[in-house]
Amino acid sequence: MSRVGDSIQVGKGVVSNTDDGVRLGGRYAFSATDRQPARVEIAVWDANTKAVHIVMCEGETFDIAGQTWRLDKIHSEGGRDWCADLTRTA
């Protein structure tokens, strides 16, 4: 079972699973511009929900299955390969 403080990493085309059935899949990364910070699009779902696509910047949170997750860091060198660190906060 995932707990507050647990971390997980998602990346392009990779689905990561928590111990309690929440799935997170990396879809796209968007580079920072003059008008917007870097952001990623991830898909999140569990056994009871269809996938929801979320576009997030570092520091933002989302809720799924009674859990809250925060996007801590986007790792990208401007190319197609990227990953993002997420931490469960509640």
Secondary structure, DSSP 4 states (H G I P E B T S, - for coil): ---TT-EEEEEBTBEEE-TTS-EEEEEEEE---SSS--EEEEEEE-TTS--EEEEEETT-EEEETTEEEEEEEEEE-SSS-EEEEEEE--
